Amino acid sequence: MYVGAHVSIAGGVDNAVERQLDVGGNCGQIFTTSPQVWQEPSIENGEADRFRGESAESSVGPWVIHSSYLVNLATPKEDLREKSRRSMQAELDAAAGLGIEYVNVHLGAHTGAGVESGLDNAAGVLDSLDVPEGVTLLVESDAGSGTKLGGEFEHLAAVLDRSDQDLEVCLDTAHAFSAGYDLSTPGAVEESLAEFDEVVGFENLACVHLNDSKHACGTNKDEHAHIGEGEIGEDGMRAFVNHEAIRDVPLVLETPTEDGRGFAWNVERVKELRE
């Protein structure tokens, strides 16, 4: 079972490995820089060497780099698409240097230009990237608020179809739930994942962001809860992590640190739910 958390790289990216082990994880996700600013990764060769070595020695992986929150692939604004392209290329190059398998990105918002135009823009930016060997781009499902794309499985499938890149998908359980795909009961999990398979295909699912939701299904509100303690709940989470299509997919937690509980509690909770 691959389960881990999004951990900090404070003090050096190599510190992420020990932090992952400390929370009981054996795979995980990082930001290479602050996700709130336009800033390219600055990782020294020694850090990268230690990260690769310690990951291999501890059998921690696969790893995912999550792109900046400022990246907007779907925007009609050419300057913002170019900034997004440069940021994504820097993340891909960093992934290659760190031996990280995946770089994850949201499609962004079309801001009124329309869904089809936004999907075309996103595919265009993705196609302009030079993806290093051994690195795969993941497009992530979204909660679907406003003009953001990725809330519908059809958006993910459309970008995979329109892009010439060998893309795969990251399914976020809280986002999918907030976008209207019910995951709160075993029956709902079966139905929603069957729809995902029909539209996107399990063969394109490379990673799951495993998060419970503080808000009800279909509200388009993105706020994560502890595993089994949100609106998805214990029954839904148990059914999800035990679904045959999910069992071998890396599960990365982005759960909150609150109520005296953090990643370690949530990682252990996932292990308890796996049958």
N, C-alpha and C positions, 0 to 999 in steps of 0.2 A: 504494500500500500504506500503510495506516494502522497504525503501530506506535510504541509509546512506553512509558512507565513511570509508576509511582506515585512522584511527586516531592514533596519537602518544600516548605512555604510559609514556612519560617523567615525572619524578617526582613520579611515581607510577601508576600501571595499573588501579587503581580506577579513575584516572584522565581522562581516556578514555571516561567514561560515560558523564561527563560534556562537553568534547570536541565534542562528538557526538551530544549532544543536542544543542550546540552552532552553529553547521552547519545545524541544522534542520533535523538531521537524527534520525531514530528510529530503526536502526539495524547497523551492521558495522563489521569492521575487524581491527585486530592489529597484530603487531609483538611482541613476548614476549621478544626478544633480538635483537641486531643488526643483520640484515639478511646477513651481509657481512663477518661474522666471525663464527667459530665453538664455540658456547657458549651456555650453557644450561640456561633455564629460572631461574631467581632468584627472586621469588615472595614471599613476607612475608605473613603470614597467615592473618594479619590485612588488608593488601591490597586486598587480595582475598575476604575476608568477605565483605569489603566495595564495591568492584566491583559487587559482586553478589547482595548485598542489594540495591545499587543504580540503577543497571540495572532493578531489579524487581520493585522498587518504581517508576521509570521513564518509565517503559514499553519499555525499549530499548532492542532489540534482535530480531532475533538470532544474535549471534556473531560468527565470524570466526577467527581462528588463521592461519595466513599465514606462512608456513614453511620457513626456511632459503633458500636463493638463492644458497647456496653451496650444498644443497642436490641434489644428482643425483642417482635416483633409477635404471636407465637403464644402468649405467656404467658397463663395463666388469671388472673393477678393484675391487677386493674383499675388499681391505682396504677402498676404498671410499664408497662402498656399506655399509660396517659396520659403518663407521662414519655417513652416512646418516640414517641408521637404528637407531642408538643411538639418533641422533638429533630428529628424528620423534617420538621416544618413549617419549622423554622428553617433546615434544610439546603436545602429547596426554595426558600425566600425568598432565601437566599444565592446559590443557583444562578441565579435570575432576575437578581439584581444583577450577577453576574459574567458573564452571558451564557453560562453553562454548560448544555449540552444535557441532561445525565443526572444523576440522583441514584440511587445504587445501595444496596441494602439486602438483608441476609439475612432470611429469614423468622423465624428464632429457634427456640426450643425450647418444646414444649408441656408439659414438665416433669411428665408423668404424666397430663395431662388427656385425652390421646388425640389421634391424628392429625387426625381430622375436626374436633374442637373447636379444635385449634390452627390449622388452615387457616381455619376460620370467624373466629377471632380476628384472624388476620393480615389477612384480606380486610376485616374491619370497621375496623381501624385505617387501612388504606390508603384506604378509602372516606371516612374522616373528614377526609382531608387536602385542602387547597385547593392544587391543583397549578397553578402559574403557566403562562401561555401560553409555549410554547417550551421547556418543561422536561418531561422524561419520567421516570417512575419505573421503575427496573429492579429486578427480583427476581433474586437470584443463587443459582446452584446451590451446594450445600453438600456437605461430605464425609460428612455423615450420621451422625456419632457420637452416641450416647445418644439423647435425644428430639428432637434437632435436625431441623427440616424442611428440605426442599430437596435432600436426597440423592437422591431419586427424581424423575425427570422428571415423573411424575404429580403430585407436590406442586406444582411450578411451574405445570403446566397447570391444576390445580384452582384455584389462587389467581387466575390470569388469568381463569378462567371465572366465579368467584364475585364478583370485584370489578367495580364499575362504572367504575373508572378505566381509562384507556387504557394499560395496563401493557405493558412489554416485558421481555426476559430478558437477563441476563448469564451466560454459561456459563464457568465456571472449569474449565480442563482438569485441574488437579491435584485439585480437589474431585471432579469427575465420575469420574476414574480411581480415586480412593480410595473412592468410593461404589460402585464395581463396574462402571463402564462402561469397558471396555478400550479404550485408545488407543495401544497399544504397537506395532502393526503396521498396514500399509496396510489390510488386510482388517478389522481390528478397528475402525479409524477409520471406515471405510465403514459397518460394521454399527452402531456406536454413534451416529453422526450420523444414520443412517437412522431409528433409534429415536427420537432427539430430534425429528426432523422429523415423525414419525408422531404423537408424543405432544404436543409443544409447538408445533412448526411453525417452519421457518426464517424465516417472515415475522415472527415475534416475537423473533428474535435480533438485538439491537442492539449487543452488545459481547461480547468474549471477554477473560477474564483468562487470559493465556497463561503457564502455569507448568508446569514438570516437577515430578515428585513424588519425594520421598525414600523413599516407602513403596510397597509392592506394591498392585496392583489389589484393591479390595474390603476393605482394612484399616480404612477409615474414619479414617485418620490424616492430618491436615492439616499437612504440612511441605513447603515448596517447594524445588525444586532448580533448578540452572542448566539452561537450555534444551538438551535433547538429552543431558543427563548424568545424568538420574534414571532412574526405573523406566519412564517412558514412552519415553525414549530418542530417538535421532536419527531412526530410521526412522518412528516414530510421529509425532514432531513435524513432520517433513517432509511426511508424508501429510496431517496436519491443516491446516497453513498453506497447502497447495496445493489443498485440497478446494474445489470450485467454490462451495459455499455459504458458505465462510469468507473467500474472497479479498477481498471488499469490506467486511468487518466490522472495526471498529477492534480492534486487539490491544493490550491493556494488560498490561505485565509487572509482577509482584510477586515477582520472583526475588530470591534472597538476595545480600548482599554478603559474600563469603567467598572464600577461596583466591585472593586477589588479583584477583578479578573482581567486577564490579558490573553496573549496568544497561547501561552502554555496551557491554560485552562481549556481553551477552545480546541487546540490540537488534541489534547487528551479526550475531549468530548467526542470528537470525530472518531477516534480510535475505539471508543466505547460503543459507538453506534454501528461500526462495521461488524457484520456478522460473519 
